[in-house]
Amino acid sequence: MKSRFCNNLLARHLPKNILVVATFRSKADMMTKRYVVIVTAWLLHATSWFLPAIKGFLGSRLDHSISGWEVFLSQTCALRPCGPESADPWYGTVISVVGVVTTVLFVLASPWIVWRASRRLRRTAAFVATAAFVVNCQWYVFYVPVRSDLGIGYFFWCASFGLLAIGLFLIAGSNNELESTQQQSVLT
């Protein structure tokens, strides 16, 4: 209520061009905050590639830690021939394939979706990122026998999908206030 009163007071006593600049600045700040969530998701994802994702290899203490990029390469064996047949159950193969596909989409498609896509496509991508977050959490819930073997890289990787989904929902839910304010300032 108080801010509405202050805005009305400003509207009566300030020249029109100063009011438009003040409105533009607050709308720009709002848009910037929305993008901070997405940039944080990208930073978490990039960091997860270099941090240990698995301590040992799923119960084996032979390897001390395996970084995210090494885990990614090993999981691509679900999509390509890598040697001997995998002993993974069918759901382990499905989780591996989904993890590889969602990671590739995250790296290649998310920047384009954030900067160029329509609101409708952003909303669809937000639902896809949410589904990817849920499926990628299945490593922790069902597949890994010793949960303490998962390293910080795995949790950063998983969190990056959740943050990307939140950021895309925030951007898709906006009414393009920044763009409408820019158009109004040009017209006046």
C-alpha positions in Angstrom: 0.0 0.0 0.0 2.8 2.4 0.9 4.7 1.8 -2.4 1.5 2.5 -4.3 1.1 5.8 -2.5 4.7 6.7 -3.2 4.4 5.8 -6.9 1.3 8.0 -7.1 3.1 10.8 -5.3 6.0 10.4 -7.7 3.7 10.4 -10.7 2.2 13.7 -9.7 5.4 15.6 -8.9 8.1 14.2 -11.2 8.5 14.9 -14.9 7.2 12.0 -17.1 10.6 11.0 -18.5 12.2 10.6 -15.0 9.3 8.3 -13.9 9.8 6.1 -17.0 13.5 5.7 -16.2 12.7 4.8 -12.5 10.2 2.2 -13.7 12.6 0.9 -16.2 15.3 0.5 -13.6 13.1 -1.5 -11.2 11.9 -3.8 -14.0 15.4 -4.4 -15.1 16.4 -5.3 -11.6 13.5 -7.8 -11.5 14.7 -9.4 -14.8 18.3 -9.5 -13.5 17.2 -11.5 -10.4 15.5 -14.0 -12.6 18.6 -14.6 -14.6 20.7 -15.0 -11.5 19.0 -18.3 -10.8 19.8 -19.6 -14.3 23.4 -18.4 -14.2 23.8 -20.2 -10.8 22.4 -23.4 -12.4 25.0 -23.1 -15.2 27.8 -22.5 -12.8 26.8 -25.5 -10.7 26.6 -27.7 -13.8 30.0 -26.5 -15.0 31.6 -27.1 -11.6 30.0 -30.6 -11.3 32.1 -31.7 -14.3 35.3 -31.3 -12.4 34.3 -32.3 -8.8 34.2 -35.9 -7.7 30.8 -37.4 -8.6 31.4 -40.9 -7.3 33.7 -41.9 -4.5 34.9 -45.3 -5.7 32.8 -46.9 -8.4 29.4 -47.8 -6.9 30.7 -49.7 -3.8 34.2 -50.5 -5.1 37.0 -48.8 -3.2 39.5 -49.2 -6.0 39.1 -45.6 -7.3 39.2 -42.8 -4.8 37.0 -40.4 -6.7 35.8 -40.1 -10.3 35.1 -36.6 -11.6 31.8 -35.7 -13.4 33.2 -35.7 -16.9 34.6 -39.2 -16.4 31.2 -40.4 -15.1 29.5 -38.8 -18.1 31.9 -40.6 -20.6 31.3 -43.9 -18.8 27.5 -43.4 -18.9 27.6 -42.9 -22.7 28.4 -46.6 -23.0 24.7 -47.1 -22.6 24.3 -45.5 -26.0 27.4 -46.7 -27.8 29.5 -49.9 -27.8 32.2 -49.6 -25.2 33.4 -53.2 -24.8 31.9 -56.0 -22.8 28.1 -56.1 -22.2 27.0 -54.1 -19.2 25.7 -56.0 -16.1 23.3 -53.1 -15.3 19.7 -53.9 -14.8 17.3 -52.3 -17.4 16.5 -49.4 -15.1 20.2 -48.6 -14.7 20.5 -48.4 -18.4 17.5 -46.1 -18.7 18.8 -43.8 -15.9 22.2 -43.7 -17.7 20.6 -42.9 -21.1 18.4 -40.2 -19.6 21.3 -38.7 -17.7 23.4 -38.5 -20.8 20.6 -37.0 -22.9 19.6 -34.4 -20.3 23.2 -33.4 -19.8 23.7 -32.8 -23.5 20.4 -30.9 -23.7 21.4 -28.8 -20.6 24.8 -27.8 -22.2 23.6 -27.2 -25.7 20.0 -26.2 -25.5 19.6 -24.2 -22.3 21.5 -21.1 -23.4 19.4 -20.9 -26.6 16.2 -21.4 -24.7 17.0 -18.7 -22.1 18.1 -16.1 -24.7 16.0 -16.8 -27.8 13.0 -19.0 -27.1 9.4 -17.9 -26.7 7.6 -18.0 -23.4 5.7 -21.1 -24.4 9.0 -22.9 -25.3 10.6 -21.7 -22.0 7.7 -23.1 -20.0 7.9 -26.4 -21.9 11.7 -26.5 -21.3 11.0 -25.8 -17.6 8.8 -28.9 -17.4 11.4 -30.9 -19.2 14.1 -29.7 -16.8 11.8 -30.6 -13.8 11.4 -34.1 -15.2 15.2 -34.3 -15.8 15.7 -33.3 -12.2 13.3 -36.0 -10.9 14.8 -38.7 -13.1 18.4 -37.8 -12.3 17.6 -38.0 -8.6 16.9 -41.7 -9.2 20.6 -42.4 -8.9 20.4 -41.5 -5.3 17.0 -43.0 -4.6 17.1 -46.4 -6.4 20.4 -47.2 -8.1 23.4 -46.4 -6.1 23.9 -49.2 -3.4 26.0 -47.1 -1.1 24.7 -43.5 -1.1 27.7 -42.1 0.6 29.7 -43.0 -2.6 28.0 -40.1 -4.4 30.2 -37.1 -4.4 29.5 -33.4 -4.3 29.7 -33.3 -8.1 26.6 -35.5 -8.4 24.7 -33.2 -6.1 25.8 -30.1 -7.9 24.8 -31.8 -11.2 21.4 -32.7 -9.9 20.8 -29.3 -8.3 21.7 -27.6 -11.6 18.6 -29.1 -13.2 16.4 -28.0 -10.4 17.7 -24.5 -10.5 17.4 -24.4 -14.3 13.7 -25.5 -14.0 13.0 -22.8 -11.4 14.7 -20.1 -13.5 12.9 -21.1 -16.7 9.6 -21.1 -14.8 10.4 -17.6 -13.5 11.3 -16.3 -17.0 8.4 -18.0 -18.7 6.0 -16.6 -16.1 7.1 -13.1 -16.6 4.9 -10.8 -18.8 8.0 -9.4 -20.5 7.7 -6.3 -18.3 11.1 -5.1 -19.4 10.2 -5.2 -23.0 6.8 -3.5 -22.5 8.5 -0.8 -20.4 11.1 -0.2 -23.2 8.3 0.1 -25.8 6.4 2.6 -23.6 9.5 4.7 -23.1 10.1 4.8 -26.8 6.5 5.9 -27.5 6.5 8.7 -24.9 
